[in-house]
Amino acid sequence: MKPADRVEAIARHVTAGRTAAGESAGQPPMRVLVTGAAGQIAYSLLVQIASGRMLGPQQRVVLHLLDIPPAEKALRGVALEIEDLASPVIAGMVVTTSQEEAFTDIDLALLIGARPRGKGMERKDLLQANAKIFSAQGKLLNTLAKKTVRVVVVGNPANTNCLIAMRNAPSIPQENFSALTRLDQNRAEGQIAKKLGVGVGCVGNVVIWGNHSATMVPDVRYGTVVADGLSRPIVAAVNDDEWLHGEFVKTIQQRGAAIIAARGLSSAASAANAVIEHVRDWIHGTAPGRIVSMAVVSDGSYGIQKGLIFSFPVTCASGRYEIVRGLAVDGRTRQLLKVTENELIGEKQGAGV
């Protein structure tokens, strides 16, 4: 091949790669809001969005990057790095400290930013501080976002923050709101894989019930593990109820605190990865036979108070999730579900919702 022909071939290859991100197919770009965009989680998340891992390589994205005014300089730096990725997925950016500008016409809201718990702050104070933030954001979703917008709340306390936003956006379907518990599921499946000495891809259908807090209920009773070409129930494969009901549960419930203690910062890369997987499955669907965990509005399933944002086992198809019904819940698990449900009711009352 002559040098000129080689250059032309490379140019065609590069052009094909860039137009593959939806331009040739004529798909309109999705407008994706990321709050707390100058923070740790967003820094890991944005690269994965730009890679096409969340929405697919053929779906172009306009990023709406929002943070508070004191973080504006860092936010601009993040935007420079997104530009330097030269990603064909990124069709544009809105980089702003204006909530009104950020929420306008969005298709997907990833609400990462939240008020952290300060020294000496009581939990009720934290709930009320975040209630102000998420009630305002709910109103912005209600008036400025597309009515088909999907919402994923990551900022803690995620379940109750999601409830607050949902309550303040009555024009958006309640089923379009969710909070992140996929990180907890990933942690649980990782611990099972570690215990059994298998790859994490061999473990599936571990369920997280309830609140994203120390009361969450990791449940392996419906899960399976593949080893030596055979699929077995996790309970039978582990064959250690004391570990499953003790150390395993405690590890998952306290994993976030353990990471803060180890690195001096909260989970970032693993949280970002969980957001990607949460959205990917919600929009593109779960694999056949695969159950995932999402905190969504309760419809009364499993006796949980209607209207709470509660983590359930779900499957997804055609852009919608469905709570998996009819799973057997034993007496011990029922008691644990009541504990996490009561905590969410208390948070709801503490936030004045």
C-alpha positions in Angstrom: 0.0 0.0 0.0 1.3 3.4 -1.0 1.8 5.9 1.9 -1.0 8.1 0.5 -3.3 5.2 0.4 -2.4 4.2 3.9 -3.2 7.7 5.2 -6.5 7.7 3.4 -7.4 4.2 4.9 -6.5 5.5 8.4 -8.6 8.6 7.9 -11.6 6.4 6.8 -11.1 4.2 9.9 -11.1 7.2 12.2 -14.1 8.7 10.6 -16.0 5.5 10.8 -15.2 5.2 14.5 -16.5 8.7 15.1 -19.7 8.4 13.1 -20.5 5.1 14.7 -21.5 7.0 17.8 -25.0 7.6 16.4 -24.3 10.2 13.7 -24.7 7.9 10.8 -27.8 6.4 12.4 -29.3 9.8 13.0 -30.0 9.2 16.7 -30.5 12.4 18.6 -28.0 12.8 21.5 -29.1 12.1 25.0 -28.6 14.9 27.5 -27.1 13.4 30.7 -26.9 15.5 33.8 -24.2 14.7 36.4 -24.3 16.7 39.6 -21.3 16.9 41.8 -19.4 16.7 38.5 -16.1 18.0 40.0 -16.1 15.2 42.6 -14.4 11.8 42.9 -17.3 9.6 41.7 -18.0 11.8 38.7 -14.3 11.8 37.7 -14.4 8.1 37.3 -18.0 8.0 35.9 -17.5 10.5 33.1 -14.7 8.5 31.5 -16.9 5.5 31.4 -19.8 7.4 29.9 -17.5 8.8 27.2 -16.4 5.2 26.4 -20.0 4.2 25.6 -20.1 1.6 28.3 -23.3 3.1 29.9 -25.5 3.8 26.9 -23.7 2.1 24.1 -21.1 3.2 21.6 -23.8 4.3 19.1 -25.6 6.7 21.5 -24.1 10.2 21.5 -24.3 12.2 24.7 -24.4 15.8 25.6 -23.0 16.1 29.2 -24.6 18.6 31.6 -21.9 19.0 34.2 -23.1 20.8 37.4 -21.3 21.7 40.6 -21.4 24.4 43.2 -19.6 27.7 42.6 -16.6 27.0 44.9 -15.9 24.0 42.7 -16.1 25.8 39.4 -12.4 25.9 38.7 -12.1 22.1 39.2 -15.2 21.6 37.2 -13.7 23.5 34.3 -10.6 21.2 34.6 -12.8 18.1 34.4 -14.4 19.5 31.2 -10.9 20.0 29.7 -10.1 16.4 30.3 -13.4 15.3 28.7 -12.5 17.3 25.7 -9.1 15.6 25.6 -10.7 12.2 25.6 -11.7 13.0 22.0 -14.6 10.6 22.4 -17.0 10.1 19.5 -19.7 9.5 22.1 -19.5 13.0 23.5 -21.6 15.4 21.3 -21.2 18.4 23.5 -21.0 19.7 27.1 -22.9 22.2 29.3 -20.5 23.1 32.1 -22.2 25.2 34.7 -22.9 26.2 38.3 -26.4 27.2 37.3 -29.0 24.5 38.3 -31.5 25.9 35.9 -29.2 25.6 33.0 -28.0 22.2 34.0 -31.5 20.7 34.4 -33.0 22.0 31.1 -34.1 19.3 28.6 -32.2 16.5 30.2 -33.0 12.8 29.5 -31.1 11.3 32.4 -30.2 12.8 35.8 -27.3 11.2 37.8 -27.6 13.0 41.1 -24.3 12.4 42.8 -23.8 15.6 44.7 -25.2 15.8 48.2 -24.4 17.4 51.5 -21.9 15.2 53.4 -22.2 14.7 57.1 -20.1 17.2 58.9 -18.4 16.9 62.3 -20.9 17.0 65.1 -23.8 16.9 62.7 -26.8 14.8 63.8 -28.4 12.5 61.3 -31.6 14.5 61.4 -29.6 17.7 60.5 -28.1 15.8 57.6 -31.5 14.7 56.4 -32.9 18.2 56.6 -29.9 19.7 54.8 -30.2 17.2 52.0 -34.0 17.7 51.9 -33.4 21.3 50.8 -31.1 20.2 48.1 -33.2 17.4 46.7 -36.5 19.2 47.0 -35.0 22.0 44.9 -33.7 19.5 42.4 -37.0 17.7 42.2 -38.7 21.0 41.4 -36.2 21.6 38.6 -36.8 18.2 37.2 -40.5 18.9 37.3 -40.3 22.1 35.4 -37.2 21.9 33.2 -36.3 18.3 32.4 -38.0 16.2 29.8 -41.1 14.3 31.2 -39.4 11.1 30.2 -36.3 11.8 32.3 -34.9 8.9 34.3 -33.3 9.7 37.6 -30.6 7.9 39.6 -29.8 9.2 43.0 -26.3 8.4 44.4 -25.8 11.1 47.0 -26.5 9.8 50.5 -28.9 9.1 52.2 -29.7 8.0 48.6 -33.1 6.3 49.2 -34.6 9.3 51.1 -33.0 11.9 48.8 -34.6 10.1 45.9 -38.0 10.1 47.7 -37.7 13.8 48.3 -36.8 14.5 44.6 -39.7 12.3 43.5 -42.2 14.0 45.8 -41.2 17.4 44.3 -41.6 16.3 40.7 -45.2 15.2 40.4 -45.3 15.6 36.6 -42.7 12.8 36.1 -43.7 9.2 36.5 -42.7 7.8 39.9 -41.2 4.7 38.2 -38.6 7.0 36.6 -36.9 7.5 39.9 -34.4 5.2 41.5 -31.5 5.2 44.0 -28.3 3.2 43.7 -27.9 -0.1 45.5 -26.1 -1.9 42.7 -22.8 -1.1 44.5 -24.0 -3.1 47.4 -25.0 -6.0 45.1 -21.6 -5.9 43.4 -19.8 -5.9 46.8 -21.9 -8.9 47.9 -21.3 -10.9 44.8 -17.6 -10.1 45.0 -17.4 -11.4 48.6 -19.2 -14.6 47.6 -16.7 -15.1 44.7 -13.8 -14.5 47.0 -15.1 -17.0 49.6 -15.6 -19.7 46.9 -12.4 -18.9 44.9 -14.3 -18.3 41.7 -14.5 -15.4 39.3 -17.1 -12.8 40.2 -18.7 -13.4 36.8 -19.6 -16.9 38.1 -21.8 -15.4 40.8 -25.3 -14.0 40.2 -28.6 -13.0 41.6 -27.6 -11.8 45.0 -30.3 -9.4 46.2 -30.0 -6.2 48.2 -33.2 -5.3 50.1 -34.1 -2.0 51.7 -32.0 1.1 52.5 -28.5 1.9 51.3 -27.3 2.0 54.9 -26.1 -0.3 57.6 -29.6 -1.9 57.8 -29.5 -3.1 54.2 -30.3 -6.8 53.8 -27.9 -8.8 51.5 -29.7 -12.0 50.5 -28.0 -14.9 48.8 -30.9 -17.3 49.0 -31.9 -16.8 45.3 -28.3 -16.6 44.0 -26.3 -19.1 42.1 -22.6 -19.8 41.5 -21.1 -21.7 38.6 -18.1 -23.8 39.3 -16.6 -26.6 37.3 -19.3 -26.1 34.7 -22.1 -26.7 37.2 -24.6 -24.1 38.6 -25.3 -24.5 42.3 -27.3 -22.4 44.9 -24.9 -20.1 46.7 -26.2 -21.3 50.1 -25.3 -24.9 49.2 -21.9 -23.9 47.7 -20.8 -21.8 50.7 -22.3 -24.3 53.2 -21.6 -22.0 56.1 -24.8 -20.3 57.5 -22.8 -18.8 60.3 -20.6 -16.9 57.8 -23.5 -16.0 55.5 -25.6 -14.6 58.4 -22.7 -13.0 60.2 -19.4 -11.9 58.7 -20.7 -11.7 55.2 -23.6 -9.4 56.0 -21.5 -7.3 58.3 -18.8 -6.8 55.6 -21.4 -5.6 53.0 -23.2 -3.4 55.5 -19.9 -1.7 56.6 -18.0 -1.8 53.4 -18.3 1.9 52.7 -16.9 2.8 56.2 -14.1 0.3 55.7 -13.1 2.0 52.4 -13.1 5.4 54.1 -11.0 4.0 56.9 -8.5 2.5 54.4 -8.1 5.3 51.9 -9.4 8.4 53.8 -12.0 8.9 51.0 -15.3 7.3 50.2 -15.9 4.8 47.3 -15.4 6.4 43.9 -14.4 4.0 41.1 -16.6 1.2 42.4 -19.5 3.6 42.9 -19.1 5.0 39.4 -19.0 1.4 37.9 -22.2 0.6 39.8 -23.9 3.7 38.3 -22.9 2.6 34.8 -24.3 -0.9 35.3 -27.5 0.4 37.0 -28.3 2.7 34.0 -27.1 0.2 31.4 -29.4 -2.5 32.6 -32.3 -0.2 33.2 -32.1 1.1 29.6 -30.9 -1.9 27.7 -32.3 -4.7 29.8 -31.0 -7.4 32.1 -29.6 -10.6 30.7 -32.1 -13.5 30.7 -32.3 -15.0 34.2 -30.4 -12.2 35.7 -31.8 -10.4 38.8 -30.3 -7.0 39.8 -31.0 -4.7 42.8 -32.5 -1.2 42.4 -34.0 1.1 45.0 -37.3 2.1 43.5 -40.7 3.2 44.6 -42.5 0.5 46.6 -45.9 -0.7 45.2 -46.5 -2.7 48.4 -44.6 -5.8 47.2 -43.3 -8.0 50.1 -45.4 -5.9 52.5 -43.2 -2.8 52.2 -45.0 0.5 52.8 -46.2 1.9 49.5 -44.3 5.0 48.3 -41.0 4.4 50.1 -37.8 4.1 47.9 -36.8 0.6 48.8 -34.2 -1.7 47.2 -35.9 -4.7 45.5 -34.8 -7.5 43.2 -35.8 -6.4 39.7 -35.5 -7.3 36.1 -35.3 -4.8 33.2 -36.6 -4.8 29.6 -37.4 -2.2 27.0 -36.3 0.7 29.3 -38.5 -0.4 32.2 -37.8 -2.3 35.4 -40.2 -4.8 37.1 -40.0 -5.9 40.7 -39.5 -9.7 40.9 -42.5 -11.0 42.8 -43.1 -14.3 44.5 -39.7 -14.9 46.0 -39.9 -16.8 49.3 -39.1 -14.7 52.3 -38.4 -16.6 55.5 -39.2 -15.3 59.0 -35.6 -14.1 59.7 -35.4 -12.1 56.5 -38.9 -10.7 57.1 -37.7 -9.3 60.5 -34.6 -7.7 58.8 -36.8 -6.2 56.1 -39.0 -4.6 58.8 -35.9 -3.1 60.4 -34.7 -1.4 57.2 -38.2 -0.4 56.3 -38.6 1.3 59.7 -35.4 3.1 59.2 -36.6 4.5 55.9 -39.9 5.6 57.5 -37.9 7.3 60.2 -35.7 9.1 57.6 -38.8 10.2 55.7 -40.2 11.7 58.9 -36.9 13.3 59.8 -36.6 14.9 56.4 -40.1 16.2 56.8 -41.4 14.5 53.7 
